[in-house]
Amino acid sequence: MKHALIHTLAALLLISCGAEIPGSSSETQSLPSIFPDYTNITIPSNIAPMNFRIQEPGEKFLTVFTSGSTQMSVKGDIASLKEKDWKRLKNGGNTIDVKVLALNSGNWTAFKTFSMTLSDEIDPYVSYRLIPPSVVTYERLTISQRDLTSFREKVIYANSMVQNGDDGQCINCHHFRNWKTDNMQFHARQYLGGTMMVVEGKLRKVNLKTDSTISAGVYPAWHPTHDYIAYSTNKTHQSIHTADHNRIEVADEESDLILYDIKANSVSIIENDSDRFECFPSWTPDGRTLYYVAADYKAPFGPEREDRIFLDSHEIKYNLYRKPFNPDTRTWGRSELVIDAASMDRSITLPRISPDGRKLLFSMGEYGVFHIWHKDADLYIMDIADGTSRPLTEVNSDNVESYHSWSSNGKWIIFSTRREDGAYTRLYLSHLNPDGSFSKPFTIPQRNPDFNRDFLLSFNIPEFTTEPVSVSPREFASFIKREAQPVSYQSKKEE
């Protein structure tokens, strides 16, 4: 049986590429060590080529790809396919089998075959911030967009495009309505600050700060059916630890929730308890419920408040809440506690609801709300119907899992993680299986498989879209130089 397999493999290699064929080889039941780890994963049927590097010792390497009657092989320690060849493979069947062979001291070793199973399509585009590791300079920060069906990437906007001497910008918190780009927004802070919006394809720059709110809008949630955007308004500060496994802490000093009425160009309060930090709003798909997180905290307002919050940071725990909303009358009901994480000595952040409204994905860690620096932060999922939740043990690692988003069909999630080196966030995908479990996560493919090891910027705030951003960087840069339009303040409406 073993000799028949070797003979078949040799014939396969001869047919597929005419490469030098080993006269004999030894089989091992070990999977090959490759980077990125793409062994036995579920991938979108429209994903770009899954290039990888072979990390086994060897003088020569061969990688054989088989899908149905389509067979291809690649020489060398980098298994890289052209996009047209990858497309042929994907059209060959529902599974791509991969066989790696290594030559050592004249002997070939054939590693155990692994598979890439093709499944539901993924949204073609994902947008993210690319941010340098420095915590004090942002000159190289961009919001960029990647086409996941290829390796094409473009800049949506770069903060270096508008500056004046030492005066520069920090851009953040891009967001889209219903995975489309004709309604989108991002913030420009510091020089020429304001919230940049594309509303039905038209540019707008607004100043969401009023005398009745603590700041401009920060973390957004675009209403799915009406012309509203919910924001948290935050005064935050950043601390750098000298003796803590979490190197950096970003904490609220104050935070509330507001609603921006796009047509009326007005803001109103959603929640503003002075002894509570409210943050990270997220709508259900019908737009009738707003989820958010909040932490109860009492501290004196004044010069000592920031120091007090820093000293208490490990004790500040955020719970999950929801609040009913009537979008037609713009009225609110009473908030309801959904998960009391503080009672479990934990803290919840970043609630994101699946497109079908049935599941809620969140990150939970030991404390705080900015888990991108928290090594213990993991992803969890909640069944909205019965309120049960569980950790995504099949997805989580022993390092940071933080910002996450759903694809528009609800079949995929993308999230940032520091699992590779503990220093830089990388983007990983995972498929939601029919039984409610998630598939083995894998990093988004790159033309150069060594990309994640060499790239010295972190990926931040990944958001799926079904189409590319049509506004050019130059159009954004030109419009951002305009004066921000002030907004009016309206009193809160309650049922």
C-alpha positions in Angstrom: 0.0 0.0 0.0 2.8 2.3 1.0 4.7 1.7 -2.3 1.5 2.2 -4.3 1.0 5.6 -2.7 4.6 6.6 -3.5 4.2 5.5 -7.1 0.9 7.5 -7.4 2.5 10.6 -5.9 5.5 10.4 -8.2 3.2 10.0 -11.2 1.1 13.0 -10.0 4.2 15.2 -9.8 5.4 14.1 -13.2 2.0 14.9 -14.7 1.5 18.2 -12.9 4.7 20.0 -13.5 7.4 17.7 -14.9 9.6 18.4 -11.9 12.4 16.1 -10.7 10.6 13.1 -9.2 12.0 11.2 -6.2 12.6 7.6 -7.0 11.4 6.8 -3.5 10.2 8.6 -0.4 9.3 7.8 3.2 5.9 8.7 4.5 5.4 10.4 7.9 2.2 10.9 9.7 3.3 14.3 10.9 1.9 17.5 9.3 4.5 19.8 7.8 5.5 22.9 9.8 4.4 25.8 7.6 3.9 29.5 8.1 1.3 30.8 8.3 -0.4 27.7 9.6 -2.9 26.8 6.9 -3.2 23.1 7.8 -6.7 21.7 7.8 -8.7 25.0 7.7 -12.0 26.1 6.2 -11.5 29.0 3.7 -13.9 31.3 1.8 -14.5 30.1 -1.8 -13.4 33.6 -3.1 -10.3 34.1 -1.0 -6.9 35.0 -2.4 -4.1 32.3 -2.8 -3.1 30.8 0.5 0.7 31.1 0.1 2.9 29.7 2.8 6.5 29.0 3.7 7.8 25.4 4.5 9.7 25.5 7.8 11.0 21.9 7.7 14.8 21.3 7.2 15.6 20.3 3.7 17.7 20.8 0.6 14.7 20.8 -1.8 11.0 21.0 -1.5 7.9 20.1 -3.5 4.3 21.0 -2.7 1.5 19.3 -4.6 -2.0 20.9 -4.7 -4.9 18.7 -5.7 -8.6 19.6 -6.2 -10.7 17.1 -8.0 -8.9 16.4 -11.3 -6.9 19.6 -11.1 -3.3 19.1 -9.9 -0.4 21.6 -9.5 3.0 21.5 -7.9 5.4 24.1 -6.7 9.2 23.9 -6.2 11.0 25.5 -3.3 10.3 26.3 0.4 7.7 29.0 -0.5 4.5 27.5 -1.8 3.1 30.4 -3.9 0.5 30.1 -6.6 -0.5 32.7 -9.2 -4.0 34.0 -8.8 -5.1 32.3 -12.1 -3.7 29.0 -11.0 -5.3 29.3 -7.6 -8.7 30.0 -9.3 -8.3 26.8 -11.3 -7.7 24.9 -8.2 -10.8 26.3 -6.4 -12.9 25.5 -9.5 -11.7 21.9 -9.3 -13.8 20.9 -6.2 -14.8 21.7 -2.7 -11.5 20.7 -1.1 -7.9 21.5 -1.9 -5.5 18.8 -0.6 -1.9 19.8 -0.1 1.1 17.4 0.1 4.6 18.7 1.1 7.8 16.8 0.4 11.3 17.6 1.7 14.7 16.3 0.5 17.3 15.7 3.2 20.7 14.0 2.5 19.4 12.4 -0.6 16.2 11.0 1.0 12.7 12.4 0.4 10.1 12.7 3.1 6.4 13.0 2.3 4.5 14.7 5.1 0.9 14.0 5.9 -1.6 15.6 3.5 -3.6 18.5 4.8 -6.7 20.1 3.4 -8.2 23.5 2.8 -12.0 23.1 2.6 -13.9 25.7 0.5 -17.0 27.2 2.1 -19.2 30.3 2.0 -17.9 33.4 0.3 -16.6 36.3 2.3 -17.1 40.0 1.8 -14.5 41.1 -0.7 -13.2 44.0 1.3 -11.9 44.7 4.7 -10.8 48.1 6.0 -8.4 48.7 8.9 -6.1 51.1 10.5 -2.4 50.5 10.0 -0.6 51.9 13.1 3.0 51.9 14.2 4.1 50.4 17.5 4.9 53.8 19.0 2.3 55.1 21.4 3.1 58.7 21.0 3.6 59.3 17.3 1.1 58.7 14.4 2.8 60.1 11.3 2.5 56.8 9.4 -1.0 56.0 10.5 -3.4 55.2 7.6 -6.9 53.8 7.1 -6.4 51.2 4.3 -8.6 48.8 2.4 -7.6 45.2 1.3 -9.3 43.2 -1.4 -9.5 39.7 0.2 -10.0 38.1 -3.2 -6.6 39.3 -4.3 -3.6 41.0 -2.7 -4.6 44.5 -3.7 -4.5 47.1 -1.0 -5.2 50.9 -1.2 -5.1 53.8 1.2 -8.5 55.3 2.1 -6.9 58.2 4.0 -3.5 58.9 5.5 -3.0 61.4 8.4 0.2 62.6 6.8 -1.8 64.1 3.9 -2.9 67.1 6.0 -0.4 68.6 8.4 1.1 71.9 9.2 4.7 71.8 10.6 4.5 70.0 13.9 0.7 70.0 13.9 -0.6 66.7 12.7 -3.7 64.4 12.8 -4.6 61.1 14.3 -7.4 59.3 12.4 -9.5 56.6 13.9 -12.8 54.7 14.2 -13.8 54.2 10.6 -17.3 52.7 10.3 -19.8 51.8 7.6 -23.5 51.4 7.4 -24.7 47.9 6.6 -21.4 46.9 5.0 -21.8 49.5 2.3 -19.4 52.5 1.7 -21.9 55.1 0.5 -22.5 55.8 4.2 -19.3 55.8 6.2 -17.3 57.9 8.7 -14.0 58.3 10.5 -12.6 60.9 12.9 -9.7 63.3 12.5 -8.4 64.4 15.9 -6.0 67.3 16.7 -5.1 69.5 13.7 -8.2 70.3 11.6 -10.2 67.9 13.8 -13.7 66.7 13.1 -15.8 63.8 12.1 -15.6 63.0 8.4 -18.7 61.5 6.9 -19.9 60.2 3.6 -23.7 60.4 3.7 -25.4 58.9 0.6 -22.2 59.4 -1.3 -21.8 63.1 -0.3 -19.0 64.4 2.0 -19.7 66.1 5.3 -17.5 67.3 8.2 -19.1 67.9 11.5 -18.1 68.8 15.1 -20.1 66.6 17.3 -19.0 68.3 20.5 -21.6 70.6 22.2 -21.7 72.4 25.5 -23.9 69.6 26.8 -21.6 66.7 25.9 -18.2 65.7 27.3 -16.6 65.3 23.9 -17.2 64.7 20.2 -18.4 61.3 19.1 -15.8 58.6 19.5 -16.9 55.0 19.0 -19.7 54.8 16.4 -22.6 52.5 15.5 -24.5 53.5 12.4 -28.2 52.8 12.7 -29.2 50.0 10.2 -32.6 51.5 9.0 -32.8 55.2 10.0 -30.5 58.2 9.7 -28.9 58.0 13.2 -25.5 57.2 14.5 -25.0 56.2 18.2 -21.6 57.2 19.7 -19.8 57.0 22.9 -18.3 60.3 24.0 -15.1 59.6 25.8 -12.4 61.4 27.7 -9.6 58.8 27.8 -6.0 58.7 28.9 -3.2 56.4 28.2 -0.7 55.0 30.7 2.5 53.0 30.1 3.3 50.4 32.7 6.8 49.6 33.9 5.9 46.5 35.9 2.8 44.9 34.4 2.4 42.2 31.8 -0.1 44.5 30.0 2.3 47.2 28.8 -0.3 49.9 28.0 -3.6 50.9 29.5 -6.2 53.1 27.9 -8.9 54.0 30.3 -12.0 56.2 30.4 -11.9 59.3 32.5 -15.5 60.1 31.5 -17.8 58.5 28.9 -21.4 58.8 27.9 -23.6 57.7 25.0 -25.1 60.1 22.5 -27.3 59.8 19.4 -26.6 61.9 16.2 -29.5 62.6 14.0 -28.0 63.0 10.6 -30.9 64.8 8.9 -31.5 67.2 11.8 -27.7 67.6 12.4 -28.3 67.4 16.2 -27.2 65.2 19.1 -29.0 64.0 22.1 -28.1 62.0 25.2 -28.7 58.3 25.4 -27.0 57.6 28.7 -24.9 60.0 30.9 -24.7 58.7 34.4 -21.9 60.6 36.1 -21.0 57.5 38.2 -20.9 55.2 35.2 -18.7 54.8 32.1 -20.8 53.9 29.1 -19.0 52.8 25.9 -19.0 50.9 22.6 -22.7 51.0 21.3 -23.9 48.4 18.9 -27.3 48.1 17.2 -29.4 45.0 16.5 -30.2 44.5 12.8 -33.7 45.8 13.2 -32.4 48.9 14.9 -34.8 48.6 17.8 -32.2 47.7 20.5 -28.9 49.2 21.4 -26.3 47.1 23.2 -23.4 48.8 25.0 -21.0 48.2 27.9 -20.8 50.2 31.1 -18.8 50.2 34.3 -19.9 51.7 37.7 -17.2 53.9 39.1 -17.2 56.8 41.6 -14.3 59.1 41.8 -14.0 62.9 42.5 -13.9 65.1 39.5 -10.8 67.3 39.5 -7.0 67.2 38.9 -6.6 64.0 40.9 -9.2 62.0 38.9 -6.9 60.7 36.3 -4.4 59.4 38.8 -7.2 57.8 40.8 -8.5 56.0 37.8 -5.0 54.8 36.9 -4.6 53.3 40.4 -8.0 51.7 40.2 -7.8 50.5 36.6 -7.6 46.8 37.6 -10.9 47.2 39.5 -13.0 48.8 36.8 -15.2 46.1 35.2 -17.6 46.7 32.4 -21.0 44.9 32.1 -23.2 44.3 29.0 -26.4 46.3 28.8 -29.2 46.8 26.2 -31.6 49.6 25.7 -34.9 49.5 23.6 -35.3 52.2 21.0 -38.2 53.4 18.8 -36.5 54.7 15.6 -39.6 56.3 14.3 -40.2 58.5 17.4 -36.5 58.5 18.5 -37.5 57.5 22.0 -35.7 55.2 24.5 -36.8 52.7 27.0 -35.1 51.7 30.2 -31.7 50.0 30.1 -31.4 46.3 31.1 -28.4 44.4 32.4 -27.6 41.5 30.1 -24.3 40.1 31.5 -23.0 41.0 34.9 -19.3 40.4 34.1 -18.2 42.3 37.3 -19.8 39.7 39.5 -17.5 37.2 37.7 -14.6 39.5 38.3 -14.4 40.0 34.5 -14.9 42.9 32.1 -16.8 43.0 28.7 -16.1 45.2 25.7 -16.9 45.5 22.0 -20.3 43.9 21.6 -21.1 43.1 17.9 -24.3 41.5 16.8 -24.5 39.0 13.9 -26.5 40.1 10.8 -29.4 37.7 11.7 -29.7 39.2 15.2 -29.2 35.8 16.9 -25.6 36.0 18.2 -23.5 38.6 20.0 -19.8 38.5 19.8 -17.7 40.2 22.5 -14.3 40.3 24.1 -13.9 39.7 27.8 -10.9 40.2 30.0 -9.8 40.8 33.6 -10.6 44.5 33.6 -11.1 47.7 31.6 -12.6 48.4 28.2 -9.6 48.7 25.9 -8.6 45.0 25.5 -6.3 45.4 22.6 -3.3 45.5 25.1 -4.7 42.8 27.5 -3.0 39.4 27.1 -5.9 37.6 28.9 -8.6 39.0 26.6 -10.6 36.3 24.7 -13.6 36.2 22.4 -17.0 35.0 23.6 -20.3 34.5 21.9 -23.8 34.9 23.4 -27.1 33.4 22.2 -29.4 36.5 22.2 -32.5 34.4 22.5 -31.6 32.6 25.8 -28.8 34.7 27.1 -26.3 31.9 27.3 -22.7 32.6 26.4 -19.4 30.7 26.0 -15.8 31.4 25.3 -14.6 30.7 21.7 -12.1 28.1 22.9 -11.7 26.9 19.3 -10.6 30.4 18.2 -8.9 32.0 21.3 -5.1 31.9 21.9 -2.9 32.6 25.0 -2.5 36.2 23.8 -4.7 39.1 22.9 -8.0 38.6 21.0 -9.6 42.0 20.6 -11.5 43.9 17.9 -13.8 41.7 15.9 -16.5 42.1 13.1 -19.1 40.0 11.3 -19.2 39.5 7.6 -22.5 40.6 5.9 -23.7 37.0 5.5 -22.9 36.2 9.1 -20.7 33.2 8.0 -17.3 34.7 8.9 -15.7 36.7 11.7 -12.5 38.7 11.5 -10.6 39.7 14.6 -7.3 41.1 15.7 -4.8 39.1 17.7 -1.3 39.2 19.0 -0.9 35.4 19.0 2.1 35.4 16.6 4.6 37.4 18.5 2.8 39.2 21.3 3.8 42.6 19.9 1.8 43.3 16.7 -1.9 42.7 16.0 -2.6 40.6 12.9 -6.0 39.9 11.3 -7.5 36.3 11.5 -10.6 34.8 10.0 -12.8 32.1 11.2 -15.9 30.4 9.8 -19.2 29.9 11.7 -20.1 26.3 11.2 -23.7 25.0 11.0 -23.5 23.5 14.5 -22.6 26.9 16.0 -18.9 26.2 16.4 -16.1 28.1 14.7 -13.5 26.7 12.4 -9.7 26.8 13.0 -8.7 30.5 12.7 -6.1 31.6 10.1 -4.4 34.9 9.1 -5.5 36.6 6.0 -3.3 35.5 3.1 -0.5 37.7 1.8 1.5 37.5 -1.5 4.7 37.0 0.6 4.0 34.4 3.4 6.7 36.1 5.6 4.7 39.3 5.6 3.5 39.0 9.2 7.0 38.5 10.5 8.5 41.5 8.6 5.7 44.1 8.7 6.2 46.6 11.4 2.7 48.0 11.7 -0.3 46.7 13.5 -3.7 46.1 12.0 -6.5 47.8 14.0 -10.3 47.9 13.7 -11.1 45.5 10.8 -14.4 46.2 9.2 -15.9 44.2 6.3 -17.6 45.9 3.3 -19.2 44.4 0.2 -17.8 47.2 -2.0 -14.7 49.4 -2.2 -14.6 53.0 -0.8 -15.2 55.3 -3.8 -14.1 58.6 -2.3 -10.4 59.1 -3.0 -7.8 60.0 -0.4 -7.3 63.4 -2.1 -11.1 64.1 -1.9 -11.0 63.4 1.8 -7.9 65.5 2.3 -9.4 68.4 0.5 -12.6 68.3 2.4 -11.0 67.8 5.8 -9.4 71.2 5.5 -12.9 72.8 5.7 -14.4 74.1 8.9 -16.4 71.4 10.8 -20.1 72.0 10.8 -21.4 72.5 14.4 -24.3 70.4 15.6 -27.3 71.4 17.8 -28.3 69.7 21.0 -31.7 68.2 21.6 -33.1 66.9 24.9 -33.4 63.1 25.4 -36.7 61.5 24.6 -37.9 58.6 26.8 -41.0 56.4 26.5 
